[in-house]
């Protein structure tokens, strides 16, 4: 079966004078219908990677294959057709005078018939809970609302691959949960592939697999539970330390005997209660 | 210097088809020397409220008292400079406002614009670069060659170079990685404690509210619906969930532990408070493994 994304020996340098490669000989594969989170601290090369996959940066060294199509100058648009990308700062991708115009833009570009377009725009706005703002001006929305509208514009197009580049960073915690739930539901319906670049522990936990990037290289990969085991070292990897891991470390340091594997909230609560009962 | 809102309304793009309510009947005092956190759902009016703190927006009804100046709907846009100097504003993604050739020139721009000599402004810029923790080797670099976190420090240093009494921060850590976020919050805490700045912080991070703020303002639909200390605000988890706001991770986990059978009085707000309250319930006194 065709893979959603195959990256082979990718290297990228921003300029001749740059001291080092932003991406250094990176290879990985993302399966169809998979949700992969990419984590790494600021400047680790995550966004460069996302832009490379979407053909927003020139391909210098290595191969990128999206849904079986090898990225080249000739079929750039064919590749971009597979991918919907939401950026961190939505101001950079607004074009419409109103929210609904903006969401419709991608569909107009693809020549979707008007009746279907209206219906898809409504559906997309409803999914991100922004229907009430359909006729408002995108510029006057809050940061989190803008991120919802940007996502709606991509949802309306229904790409096979969704790339989120810190696309939930401006949302409040509840808003982030809502948006993640929207993506999860959309993924269940359409089997799209999700690639999310994130610092957020909840977003990373939603993934099937996490790739850890540092210095332009792929350093680690594993399921969320495997990666979360790194505890306080996660902060160096650009991810928040899960709260339970921090508390467990504090308690261990103070002399409480706790197991070393990652415990989620209810597991830690039960473990602590067992200890308390043995007092 | 206090800032007091009295019956403040603000309507966006009044008399146009885009008209919308930004603020409704705000009554609020922010005391000089305080660390105030403003929380609220996306679109609740937090950023609109902030822009009234230095008269970037003027109320469409009511008054905003900023020190000895009273801002009304009729206030003239002239002579607002002293307010802008006293109330330093750091917007979302402030690094997008950088423009100078070097880090120091960018930091020095504000004071020079306010009439300070080039030499003095340069000296001030060096002090501020040091204060926000920009390493010396970056000072003569282009700000655009720096990392996102460092660019943000440059922008904040530029605001601090005006020597404001207030530092107003609109989601200052958004977009930074967790380490960068932590360093940023430590910086503001230092400026508050050591340099006596009044901090007004808009944030979605309830942990930051619990760790740093002494006053919390909760907004919804353009109105202030509650004010109080973090302990008062976070005491009722259900109310915050109903308002689509989170609670600090500590408070949430303490509730989970309470259901398991642990006891907390009062409910801890920070990680340190939680661990301190837990240890006596886990280790026999004097018999701890670390003793």
Interface residues (C-beta under 8 A of the other chain):
Chain A: X41 X42 X43 X88 X89 X136 X137 X140 X141 X142 X143 X144 X145 X166 X169 X170 X171 X172 X173 X174 X175 X199 X235 X236 X238 X239 X240 X241 X243 X244 X246 X247 X250 X251 X253 X254 X255 X256 X257 X265 X266 X269 X270 X272 X273 X275 X276 X279
Chain B: X12 X13 X18 X20 X41 X42 X43 X46 X47 X92 X93 X147 X148 X149 X171 X174 X175 X176 X177 X178 X179 X180 X182 X204 X206 X244 X245 X246 X249 X250 X253 X256 X257 X259 X260 X261 X262 X271 X274 X275 X278 X279 X281 X282 X283 X284 X288 X289 X290 X291
